[in-house]
């Protein structure tokens, strides 16, 4: 188990059941100091990948966007609302509305939840 998982298990043993927005909220409200810095670093590491993926999405390079977003998610647990929401957008553009809804719900951001409702 990695350092992030150890901290998250201590905060909430059922952290895996939370959507990304709930998990980020838990992290930002309950952690301080070095532990919070650990999560913030992984967040900073994933953001350039997400921005590049968003560019790929706009340009119709969906497979490349998927690869970048999956790589971004491997970086850590904090701030995954953005990459998960973008994955929903990728799958929506691919016509896989079921997977799009799944990723929008996993994101849990207000924008993603609106998109999930609009799919129905």
ROLOZA-139242 format. One line per 4 residues: number of its first residue (from 1); their letters; for each residue y, x, z of C-alpha. Coordinates in Angstrom, 1 decimal, padded with zeros to 4 digits, m for minus. Layout:
// ROLOZA-139242
NUM) a) Y,X,Z | ...
//
This chain:
// ROLOZA-139242
1) xxxx) 000.0,000.0,000.0 | 003.4,001.4,m001.0 | 006.5,001.6,001.3 | 008.0,m001.6,m000.1
5) xxxx) 004.9,m003.5,000.5 | 004.6,m002.2,004.1 | 008.2,m003.3,004.8 | 007.7,m006.7,003.1
9) xxxx) 004.5,m007.4,004.9 | 006.3,m006.7,008.2 | 009.1,m009.1,007.2 | 006.9,m011.9,006.0
13) xxxx) 003.1,m011.5,005.6 | 003.2,m014.2,002.9 | 006.0,m012.6,000.9 | 003.9,m012.8,m002.3
17) xxxx) 004.3,m016.6,m002.2 | 008.1,m016.4,m002.5 | 009.9,m016.6,m005.8 | 012.1,m013.6,m006.7
21) xxxx) 015.3,m015.2,m005.5 | 013.8,m016.0,m002.1 | 012.4,m012.5,m001.8 | 015.7,m010.9,m002.7
25) xxxx) 017.4,m013.1,m000.1 | 014.9,m012.1,002.6 | 015.4,m008.4,001.8 | 019.2,m008.5,001.6
29) xxxx) 019.6,m010.5,004.9 | 017.0,m008.8,007.0 | 017.0,m005.2,006.1 | 019.5,m002.5,006.9
33) xxxx) 019.9,001.3,006.5 | 017.1,003.3,004.9 | 014.8,000.4,004.3 | 017.5,m001.6,002.4
37) xxxx) 018.4,001.6,000.5 | 014.8,001.9,m000.7 | 015.0,m001.6,m002.3 | 018.5,m001.0,m003.7
41) xxxx) 017.3,002.2,m005.4 | 014.5,000.4,m007.2 | 016.9,m002.3,m008.2 | 019.3,000.3,m009.8
45) xxxx) 016.4,001.8,m011.6 | 015.3,m001.4,m013.2 | 018.7,m002.7,m014.3 | 019.1,m000.4,m017.4
49) xxxx) 015.7,m001.6,m018.6 | 016.7,m005.2,m018.2 | 020.0,m004.7,m020.0 | 018.2,m003.0,m022.9
53) xxxx) 015.6,m005.9,m022.9 | 018.5,m008.4,m023.1 | 019.8,m006.6,m026.1 | 016.4,m006.7,m027.7
57) xxxx) 016.1,m010.4,m027.0 | 019.5,m011.1,m028.7 | 018.3,m009.0,m031.7 | 014.9,m010.8,m032.0
61) xxxx) 012.9,m007.8,m030.9 | 010.7,m009.8,m028.6 | 007.8,m007.5,m028.2 | 010.1,m004.6,m027.2
65) xxxx) 011.9,m006.9,m024.7 | 008.5,m007.9,m023.2 | 007.5,m004.2,m022.7 | 010.9,m003.3,m021.1
69) xxxx) 010.8,m006.2,m018.8 | 007.2,m005.6,m017.7 | 008.1,m002.0,m017.0 | 011.2,m003.1,m015.0
73) xxxx) 009.1,m005.3,m012.8 | 006.9,m002.4,m011.9 | 010.0,m000.6,m010.4 | 010.1,m002.8,m007.3
77) xxxx) 010.4,m006.1,m005.6 | 014.1,m006.5,m005.1 | 016.3,m008.2,m007.7 | 013.5,m009.5,m010.0
81) xxxx) 015.3,m012.8,m010.7 | 017.0,m011.2,m013.7 | 013.9,m009.7,m015.4 | 011.7,m012.7,m014.7
85) xxxx) 014.4,m015.0,m016.0 | 014.6,m012.9,m019.2 | 010.9,m013.0,m019.5 | 011.2,m016.8,m019.5
89) xxxx) 013.8,m016.5,m022.3 | 011.5,m014.3,m024.3 | 008.6,m016.7,m024.0 | 010.9,m019.6,m024.8
93) xxxx) 011.9,m017.9,m028.0 | 008.3,m017.2,m028.8 | 007.6,m020.9,m028.5 | 005.4,m020.5,m025.4
97) xxxx) 007.2,m023.1,m023.2 | 004.5,m023.1,m020.6 | 004.8,m019.4,m019.9 | 008.6,m019.7,m020.1
101) xxxx) 008.6,m022.3,m017.4 | 006.2,m020.1,m015.3 | 008.6,m017.2,m015.4 | 011.7,m019.3,m014.8
105) xxxx) 010.1,m020.7,m011.7 | 009.0,m017.3,m010.5 | 012.6,m016.1,m010.9 | 013.9,m018.9,m008.8
109) xxxx) 017.5,m018.2,m009.8 | 019.8,m021.2,m010.3 | 020.1,m020.5,m014.0 | 016.3,m020.1,m014.4
113) xxxx) 015.6,m023.2,m012.5 | 018.0,m025.2,m014.8 | 016.2,m023.7,m017.8 | 012.8,m024.8,m016.4
117) xxxx) 014.1,m028.3,m016.0 | 015.5,m028.4,m019.5 | 012.1,m027.4,m021.0 | 010.7,m030.8,m019.9
//
